[in-house]
Amino acid sequence: MDAVADATRSGELDTLVDHLFRRESGRLVARLLRALGPEHFELAEEAVQEAMMQALRSWPLAGTPKEPAAWLSRVAKNRALDVLRRRTSFENKRPDVVSLMEARLERLPEPGFSGEIEDDQLRLIFTCCHPTVPGDARIALTLKTVCGFSVAEIARAFMAKESTVAQRLTRAKRLIAERGIPYAVPPPQELHARSSSVLKVVYLMFNEGYAPGGGEAVIRADICEEACRLARVLADHPLTGSGASQALAALLLLQGARLPTREGPNGEILLLEEQDRTRWSAAWLEEGFWRLRAAMETEELTPYHLEAGIAACHAAAPTYADTDWPAILAYYEQLEQIQPSPVTTLNRAIAVAMVEGPEAGLRLLRPLGAERELSKYYLLPATEAELLRRSGERDQAAESLRRALDLATSEPVKRLLEMRLAACMAGD
């Protein structure tokens, strides 16, 4: 095999392991914790990470196994057993407890039934989202442990520093271990208190896949697909099914239907008005609409219901010009009433501009510059630039685009902004 082929194979293996880490790490950690208990979060995570590293070391030489996920499961289980046995031999601490966990690990079956895997993941998600753990730390821990997010990706999702996120993760795992938080889906009377955190995790997970905050990727379809899978599990499970979970599943499916058209042939971002709607996933759209109808039949009205309504307006329009912007504006006005935030106001300003003209949108945008939450959010100056361009203020639009470029961390976004800046300066 020549050097080019070696490099190609190495790149393919890196991609495969990255994909498996995203898709399988949470499942593997969840299965290990069934035997170890949540007080051994770090051991379970380290065992899974070691399995992934072992795959990178051995698969280029031995070849990729027929069942990569099962291989990773065996290696992670053996790694956890090795650590437990070393602790017994060298520390001689509570050998009876260690022996019990060894027995549980050795009896742990190979993953075979989707229901078993889904229940394990639900237990892990709800363990991470226990009310004892502070709110932001709950979501960060779930994104890290269940979804395979890096600290940098979580920091971008929260618009926070990486060091802050790392501290939250450490504190959350310590709390779970010290307080003996059970590894279980809570009883029905406690579900509501944790459900909002669980749904937010899945929502943030999808967003990171749909519009990655950094790197070269325009989309990360595997992350979006895993978020949709988890949303379906939550919506369809007898304990976690609710109007809110159905609405979230509807939202993600309606948005995810556009994934095939989010990226152009040269790796560029395709905006909504540029997408070929005939290539949107008909199956996801159909499921998204029926889940939205099911969500609307409940008495709940959550932000997910309203955002799904907005996504449905876009999905139902045969062309961009046919979009029902007044309906979208009405949804954003409701959303701002029940969940006010600068980001919601930014989105409402876009809808106002589409209904009443760019000057009306700019009037809403200008006060948002003082919001700390948006101080590093490139979409604020980028949106301002577009509305200024449409108002004929090209010099000001160019200045806003430069500010947006300074804030952008995704390479495809930077390229899009650079193209817009060049067109703006050329008077196009």
C-alpha positions in Angstrom: 0.0 0.0 0.0 1.6 3.3 -1.0 1.8 6.5 1.1 -1.3 8.1 -0.5 -3.4 5.0 0.1 -2.1 4.7 3.7 -3.1 8.3 4.3 -6.5 7.8 2.7 -7.2 4.7 4.8 -6.0 6.5 8.0 -8.3 9.4 7.2 -11.2 7.0 6.7 -10.5 5.2 9.9 -10.3 8.5 11.8 -13.7 9.5 10.3 -15.2 6.1 11.3 -13.9 6.3 14.8 -15.1 9.9 15.2 -18.6 8.8 13.9 -18.6 5.8 16.3 -17.6 8.0 19.2 -20.4 10.4 18.4 -23.0 7.7 18.0 -21.8 5.0 20.4 -19.9 6.6 23.2 -23.0 7.6 25.1 -24.5 4.1 24.7 -21.3 2.4 25.8 -21.0 4.7 28.9 -24.6 4.0 29.7 -24.2 0.2 29.5 -21.1 0.3 31.7 -22.8 2.5 34.3 -25.5 -0.1 34.6 -22.9 -2.4 36.2 -20.6 0.2 37.8 -23.2 2.7 39.1 -23.1 6.4 38.5 -20.5 7.0 41.1 -18.0 5.6 38.6 -18.7 8.1 35.8 -15.0 8.8 35.2 -14.1 5.1 35.0 -16.8 4.4 32.4 -15.8 7.5 30.3 -12.1 6.6 30.5 -12.8 3.0 29.5 -14.8 4.1 26.4 -12.2 6.6 25.5 -9.5 4.0 25.8 -11.5 1.7 23.5 -11.6 4.4 20.9 -7.9 5.0 21.2 -7.3 1.2 20.9 -9.4 1.2 17.7 -7.2 3.9 16.2 -4.1 1.9 17.1 -5.2 -1.6 16.0 -7.7 -1.2 13.2 -5.1 0.2 10.6 -3.1 -3.0 11.2 -5.7 -5.7 11.8 -8.6 -4.2 9.7 -11.9 -2.8 10.8 -14.0 -5.5 12.6 -17.4 -6.5 11.1 -19.2 -5.2 14.1 -17.2 -2.1 15.2 -19.7 -1.1 18.0 -19.6 -4.6 19.5 -15.8 -4.6 19.4 -15.7 -1.2 21.2 -18.1 -2.5 23.8 -15.9 -5.5 24.5 -12.7 -3.5 24.8 -14.4 -0.9 27.0 -15.8 -3.6 29.3 -12.4 -5.3 29.5 -10.6 -2.0 30.2 -13.0 -1.2 33.1 -12.4 -4.7 34.5 -8.6 -4.3 34.3 -8.8 -1.0 36.2 -11.1 -2.6 38.9 -8.7 -5.5 39.3 -5.7 -3.3 39.6 -7.5 -1.3 42.3 -8.2 -4.5 44.2 -4.6 -5.7 43.9 -2.7 -2.5 44.7 -5.1 -0.5 46.9 -6.9 -3.4 48.6 -9.9 -1.1 49.1 -13.3 -2.7 49.5 -12.5 -5.8 47.5 -16.0 -7.1 48.1 -17.6 -4.1 46.3 -15.0 -4.3 43.5 -15.7 -8.1 43.1 -19.4 -7.4 42.8 -18.8 -4.8 40.0 -16.5 -7.2 38.3 -19.2 -9.9 38.3 -21.8 -7.4 37.0 -19.4 -6.3 34.2 -18.7 -9.9 33.2 -22.4 -10.7 33.0 -23.1 -7.6 31.0 -24.5 -8.9 27.6 -23.4 -7.7 24.2 -25.6 -4.9 23.0 -28.4 -6.6 20.9 -31.8 -5.1 21.5 -32.6 -1.5 20.6 -35.0 -1.2 23.6 -32.3 -2.1 26.0 -29.9 0.4 24.5 -32.6 3.1 24.5 -33.5 2.5 28.2 -29.9 2.6 29.2 -29.5 6.0 27.5 -32.6 7.3 29.1 -31.3 6.3 32.5 -28.0 8.1 31.7 -29.7 11.2 30.4 -31.9 11.5 33.5 -29.0 10.8 35.8 -27.1 13.7 34.3 -30.2 15.9 34.6 -30.9 15.2 38.2 -32.1 18.4 40.0 -29.2 18.2 42.5 -26.9 19.1 39.6 -27.0 22.8 38.7 -28.9 23.6 35.5 -26.1 24.5 33.1 -23.9 21.6 34.4 -26.7 19.1 33.8 -26.9 20.0 30.1 -23.1 20.2 29.7 -22.6 16.8 31.4 -25.3 15.2 29.2 -23.8 16.7 26.0 -20.4 15.4 27.0 -21.3 12.0 28.3 -24.3 11.0 26.3 -23.7 12.8 23.0 -19.9 12.8 22.8 -19.5 16.6 22.6 -16.1 18.1 23.2 -15.6 20.8 25.8 -15.0 23.3 23.0 -18.3 22.4 21.3 -20.2 22.7 24.6 -18.6 26.0 25.3 -19.8 27.3 21.9 -23.3 26.0 22.5 -23.4 27.9 25.8 -21.4 30.9 24.5 -19.1 30.3 27.5 -15.4 29.8 28.2 -14.0 26.3 27.8 -12.5 26.5 31.3 -16.0 27.4 32.7 -17.5 24.3 31.0 -14.7 22.1 32.2 -15.3 23.2 35.8 -19.0 22.5 35.4 -18.4 19.0 34.2 -16.0 18.2 37.1 -18.5 19.5 39.7 -21.4 17.6 38.1 -19.6 14.3 38.2 -18.4 14.9 41.7 -22.0 15.7 42.9 -23.4 12.5 41.3 -20.7 10.4 43.0 -20.8 12.0 46.4 -24.6 12.1 46.7 -25.3 8.6 45.3 -27.7 9.8 42.6 -29.4 6.8 41.2 -28.8 5.5 37.7 -32.5 5.4 36.7 -35.4 7.1 34.9 -37.1 8.9 37.7 -40.7 8.0 38.9 -43.5 9.8 37.1 -43.9 12.4 39.9 -40.3 13.6 39.3 -40.2 13.4 35.6 -41.4 16.9 34.9 -38.7 18.5 37.0 -36.0 16.9 34.8 -37.7 16.8 31.4 -36.9 20.4 30.4 -33.2 19.8 30.8 -33.4 16.6 28.9 -35.2 18.2 26.0 -32.8 21.1 25.9 -29.9 18.8 25.6 -31.4 17.1 22.5 -32.2 20.6 21.1 -28.7 21.9 21.6 -27.3 18.6 20.2 -29.2 19.0 17.0 -28.2 22.7 16.6 -24.5 21.8 16.8 -25.0 19.3 14.0 -27.2 21.6 11.9 -24.9 24.6 12.1 -21.5 23.6 13.7 -19.9 26.4 15.6 -16.4 25.7 14.4 -14.3 23.7 12.0 -14.7 23.0 8.3 -18.0 21.1 8.3 -21.2 22.8 6.9 -23.3 20.2 8.6 -22.7 17.2 10.8 -25.6 14.9 9.7 -24.7 12.1 12.1 -25.2 14.4 15.1 -28.5 15.6 13.8 -29.7 12.1 13.1 -28.7 11.0 16.6 -30.6 14.0 18.1 -33.6 13.1 16.1 -33.4 9.5 17.3 -33.2 10.6 20.9 -36.1 13.0 20.4 -38.2 10.1 19.0 -37.2 7.9 21.9 -38.4 10.6 24.4 -41.6 11.3 22.5 -42.6 7.6 22.1 -41.5 6.3 25.5 -44.5 5.8 27.8 -42.8 7.6 30.7 -41.3 10.6 28.7 -43.9 11.1 26.0 -45.5 14.5 26.3 -46.6 17.4 24.1 -43.3 19.1 24.6 -41.3 16.0 23.6 -43.5 15.5 20.5 -43.1 19.1 19.6 -39.3 18.8 19.9 -39.3 15.7 17.7 -41.5 17.5 15.2 -39.1 20.6 15.2 -36.0 18.5 14.6 -37.6 16.4 11.9 -38.9 19.4 10.0 -35.6 21.2 10.2 -33.6 18.0 9.6 -35.5 17.4 6.4 -33.5 20.2 4.8 -30.1 18.6 5.6 -29.5 17.2 2.1 -29.7 20.8 0.7 -27.7 22.7 3.4 -24.4 22.2 1.6 -23.5 23.2 -2.0 -21.2 21.2 -4.4 -18.1 23.1 -3.4 -18.7 22.9 0.4 -20.5 26.2 0.7 -23.5 26.9 2.9 -26.7 27.1 1.0 -29.2 29.5 2.7 -32.9 28.7 2.8 -33.8 30.7 -0.3 -31.1 28.9 -2.3 -32.1 25.4 -1.4 -33.7 22.9 -3.8 -36.9 22.1 -1.9 -37.6 19.0 -4.1 -34.6 17.4 -2.3 -35.9 17.9 1.2 -36.6 14.6 2.9 -40.3 13.8 2.2 -40.3 11.1 4.9 -39.0 13.4 7.6 -41.4 16.1 6.6 -44.4 13.7 6.8 -43.3 12.5 10.2 -42.6 16.0 11.4 -46.1 17.2 10.4 -47.9 14.3 12.1 -45.8 14.7 15.3 -46.6 18.4 15.3 -50.3 17.6 15.0 -50.0 15.2 17.9 -48.2 17.9 20.0 -50.9 20.4 19.2 -53.6 18.1 20.6 -52.2 18.4 24.1 -52.9 21.3 26.4 -49.2 22.3 26.6 -47.8 25.3 24.7 -44.0 25.3 24.9 -41.2 27.0 22.9 -40.8 23.8 21.0 -44.4 24.0 19.8 -43.8 27.5 18.5 -40.5 26.8 16.9 -42.0 23.7 15.3 -44.8 25.9 13.9 -42.2 28.2 12.4 -40.3 25.2 10.9 -43.7 24.0 9.5 -44.3 27.3 7.8 -41.0 27.0 6.0 -41.6 23.3 5.2 -45.1 24.0 3.8 -44.0 26.8 1.4 -43.4 25.5 -2.1 -40.9 28.3 -2.7 -39.1 30.8 -0.6 -41.3 33.6 -2.0 -44.4 31.7 -0.8 -43.2 31.7 2.8 -46.0 32.8 5.2 -43.9 35.5 7.0 -46.9 37.0 8.9 -47.6 33.6 10.5 -43.9 33.2 11.3 -43.9 36.7 12.9 -46.9 35.8 15.0 -45.1 32.6 16.2 -42.0 34.7 17.2 -44.2 37.2 19.0 -45.7 34.4 21.1 -42.3 32.9 21.6 -40.9 36.2 23.0 -43.8 36.3 25.4 -43.3 32.8 26.9 -39.5 32.6 26.6 -38.0 36.1 26.1 -34.3 36.2 25.1 -32.1 38.4 22.9 -31.8 35.5 20.4 -35.6 35.3 20.1 -35.7 39.1 19.5 -33.1 38.8 16.8 -35.2 36.2 15.0 -38.3 38.3 15.4 -36.5 41.2 13.9 -35.8 39.1 10.8 -39.4 38.2 10.5 -40.4 41.9 11.0 -38.1 42.9 8.2 -39.7 40.4 5.9 -43.2 41.6 6.7 -42.7 45.4 7.3 -39.4 46.1 5.5 -35.7 46.3 6.5 -35.9 49.6 8.4 -38.5 48.1 10.8 -36.2 45.1 11.4 -33.2 47.4 12.0 -35.1 49.3 14.7 -35.5 46.1 16.6 -31.9 45.0 16.1 -30.0 48.1 17.2 -30.7 47.8 21.0 -29.5 44.2 20.9 -25.9 45.4 20.5 -25.8 46.1 24.2 -26.9 42.5 25.1 -23.9 40.6 26.6 -25.4 37.3 25.5 -25.0 38.4 21.8 -21.6 40.2 22.2 -19.9 37.2 20.5 -22.7 36.1 18.3 -21.8 36.6 14.7 -25.4 36.4 13.5 -26.3 39.8 15.0 -23.9 41.9 12.9 -24.5 39.5 9.9 -28.2 40.1 10.1 -27.7 43.8 10.5 -25.5 43.8 7.4 -28.2 42.1 5.3 -30.9 44.6 6.4 -28.5 47.5 5.8 -27.7 46.2 2.3 -31.4 45.9 1.5 -31.8 49.5 2.8 -29.1 50.7 0.4 -26.6 51.4 3.2 -23.7 49.5 1.7 -20.8 51.1 3.6 -22.5 50.4 6.9 -23.4 46.9 5.7 -19.7 46.2 4.9 -18.7 47.4 8.4 -21.2 45.0 10.0 -19.9 42.2 7.8 -16.4 42.8 9.0 -17.6 42.6 12.6 -19.4 39.4 11.9 -16.2 38.0 10.3 -14.2 38.8 13.5 -16.7 36.8 15.5 -17.3 33.8 13.2 -15.5 30.5 14.2 -16.8 28.2 11.5 -14.8 28.2 8.2 -17.9 27.8 5.9 -19.5 30.7 7.7 -16.4 32.8 7.3 -16.3 32.0 3.6 -20.0 33.0 3.2 -19.4 36.3 5.0 -16.3 37.0 2.9 -18.3 36.4 -0.3 -21.0 38.8 1.0 -18.5 41.4 1.9 -16.9 41.2 -1.5 -20.3 41.5 -3.2 -21.2 44.4 -0.9 -18.0 46.3 -1.7 -18.5 45.7 -5.5 -22.0 47.1 -5.3 -23.8 43.8 -6.2 
